[in-house]
Each structure stands twice: as C-alpha cells, then as structure tokens.
Amino acid sequence: MKQLYIVRHAKSSWDTPGLQDIDRPLKGRGVNDAYRTSEWMSEEGNLPQVLISSPATRALHTAMIFARTFNVDFSEIQINDRLYDSDIEDYLRVVRGISDGYASAAIFGHNPTITGFINYFADQRVSHVPTTGVVCLSFAVDRWSDLAPPAKLLFFDYPKKRRP
C-alpha cells in the first residue's frame, strides 16, 4: 500500500513586475495557509515519509513550511525539475521513481497539472485544487513504479474549508 499526498503550492504574489514565474514568492496569506494546512495534517497523523518539490520558489517555500511542521530537515526535501512547467506524464515519472522504501510521499507542485494528475488516478473527481489544497490518494501496490488507476481518494482538504 502506498499513500501519495499531492499539495498545490500556497498563494503566491504577483506584486513584482518582471519577476520570472519560477521566482514568484508566497503572499503572507499563503504562508499562513501553508502553516495551518501542515499543522492540520500533522494533527491528523498524515505525515509523509518523503517530500518532493517543484523548484519554483512558491512550491519550495510551501514544502519548507510543511517540512518545518513535520520536523523534517530542509536538506531532506527533494527538488525535482519535472514538477515545474510540466504535464501529467512528468508527474507520473516523478512518482513512479520514488524509492519503494517509502510507504508515503508528498509532492508539491502546480495547477492545472495537479488537478489533472489527481483525476487521472482518483476514484472520485476533483474539479479544482485551490492553493494549499492537499489530496491524499491510496494505491493498492507495493512498488511506486506499479502505480495505476484507480486510486482511493482518502481526503481533499484546503484552507477555505477550515476557515470560520
């Protein structure tokens, strides 16, 4: 059994004209949402064994916030270029390449690829993953390389869902 947490980066800032897309930082709200979501996951016992992030600043910063909450050293975050400006096949290659020693993993990336990737596998449709949204899929396989649909959608959570 393998569990995959798919996390869309937190809310990013568009405040710096001319900044390359890959370098866009998080907004204050994004930072807060990432802390709240990672704390919720930790309280629920949803602690992935490995974190893999897009190299984009906003995704990597989101992964770092989750790592801090999960007490994972930043140096253990794996950065994979295939999670930025990519497609479902790229995400599939990343996930199928995860070491089988990990029963659970989290990837931090971008829409629309994340939503498409989830809907490729999930037994329930997700119309849109908002910023800092997290989906957990469960696969009845022993090796990441054997991932194939369908996967059981265990949960879909996002900050607005938990706001008062």
C-alpha positions in Angstrom: 0.0 0.0 0.0 1.3 3.5 -1.0 -0.1 6.8 0.0 0.6 10.0 -2.0 -0.1 13.5 -0.8 -0.4 16.0 -3.6 -0.1 19.6 -2.5 -0.6 22.6 -4.6 1.7 25.5 -3.6 0.3 28.2 -1.3 -1.0 31.5 -2.6 1.7 33.4 -4.4 2.4 37.0 -5.0 2.2 38.8 -8.3 3.5 42.1 -6.8 6.9 42.2 -8.5 6.5 43.1 -12.2 9.1 41.4 -14.4 9.8 38.7 -11.9 10.1 35.3 -13.7 7.3 32.9 -12.9 9.6 30.4 -11.3 10.8 33.0 -8.8 7.4 34.2 -7.6 7.3 34.2 -3.7 4.4 33.4 -1.4 2.0 36.0 -0.1 1.5 36.4 3.6 -1.8 34.6 3.3 -0.1 31.8 1.5 2.5 31.4 4.3 -0.3 31.3 6.9 -2.4 28.8 4.9 0.6 26.5 4.5 1.3 26.5 8.2 -2.4 25.9 9.0 -2.7 23.1 6.5 0.5 21.3 7.5 -0.5 21.6 11.2 -3.9 20.1 10.4 -2.2 17.2 8.5 0.2 16.7 11.4 -2.6 16.6 14.0 -4.5 14.1 11.8 -1.4 11.9 11.7 -0.8 12.5 7.9 3.0 12.6 7.9 4.6 11.7 4.5 8.0 10.0 4.7 9.5 12.0 1.9 8.8 15.5 0.5 9.4 16.2 -3.2 9.0 19.7 -4.6 9.0 21.7 -7.8 12.0 24.1 -7.9 9.6 27.1 -8.1 10.1 29.4 -5.1 6.4 29.3 -4.2 6.3 25.5 -4.2 9.6 25.0 -2.4 8.7 27.5 0.2 5.4 25.6 0.7 7.3 22.4 1.1 9.7 24.0 3.6 6.8 25.1 5.7 5.4 21.6 5.7 8.9 20.2 6.5 9.2 22.5 9.5 5.8 21.5 10.8 6.7 17.8 10.2 10.1 18.2 11.9 11.9 17.3 8.6 15.2 18.9 7.9 15.1 21.2 4.8 18.0 19.3 3.3 15.8 16.2 3.0 13.4 17.9 0.6 13.9 16.5 -2.8 13.7 19.1 -5.6 12.6 17.7 -9.0 12.5 19.9 -12.1 9.9 17.7 -13.6 7.3 19.1 -11.2 7.5 22.6 -12.7 6.1 23.7 -16.1 5.2 20.1 -16.8 2.4 17.7 -17.6 0.8 14.6 -16.1 3.4 12.3 -17.6 6.2 14.2 -15.9 4.4 13.9 -12.5 3.9 10.3 -13.2 7.6 9.8 -13.9 8.5 11.5 -10.6 6.1 9.5 -8.5 7.0 6.2 -10.1 10.6 7.0 -9.4 10.1 7.3 -5.6 12.1 4.7 -3.6 9.9 1.8 -2.6 11.3 2.1 0.9 8.8 5.0 1.4 5.2 4.0 2.1 4.1 7.6 1.8 5.3 10.6 -0.1 4.2 14.2 -0.7 4.7 16.2 -3.9 4.4 19.9 -4.1 3.5 21.4 -7.5 1.3 23.4 -9.6 -2.1 23.6 -11.3 -3.5 22.6 -13.8 -1.2 19.6 -13.7 -2.1 18.7 -10.1 -5.8 18.6 -10.7 -5.3 16.6 -13.9 -2.9 14.2 -12.2 -5.4 13.6 -9.4 -8.3 13.0 -11.8 -6.2 10.5 -13.8 -5.9 8.3 -10.7 -8.7 9.1 -8.2 -11.9 7.1 -7.8 -13.7 10.5 -7.2 -13.4 13.6 -9.4 -11.9 16.8 -8.1 -12.9 19.8 -10.1 -10.1 22.2 -8.9 -7.4 22.1 -6.3 -7.0 25.6 -4.8 -3.8 27.0 -3.4 -2.5 25.0 -0.5 -5.0 22.3 -1.3 -4.0 18.8 -0.5 -5.3 15.5 -1.8 -4.3 12.1 -0.4 -4.5 9.1 -2.7 -4.1 5.5 -1.6 -2.7 2.9 -4.1 -3.0 -0.9 -3.6 0.5 -1.5 -4.8 3.8 -2.4 -3.1 6.0 -0.5 -5.6 5.7 3.1 -6.7 6.6 2.0 -10.3 3.4 0.0 -10.4 1.0 2.9 -9.8 -2.0 2.7 -12.0 -5.6 3.9 -11.7 -7.8 3.7 -9.8 -6.6 5.1 -6.5 -8.8 5.7 -3.5 -9.2 9.4 -2.6 -8.8 9.4 1.1 -9.2 13.1 1.6 -9.3 16.5 -0.2 -8.6 19.5 2.1 -7.9 23.2 1.5 -7.7 26.3 3.7 -11.1 27.7 2.9 -12.7 24.5 4.0 -11.4 25.1 7.6 -11.9 28.9 7.8 -14.5 30.1 10.3 
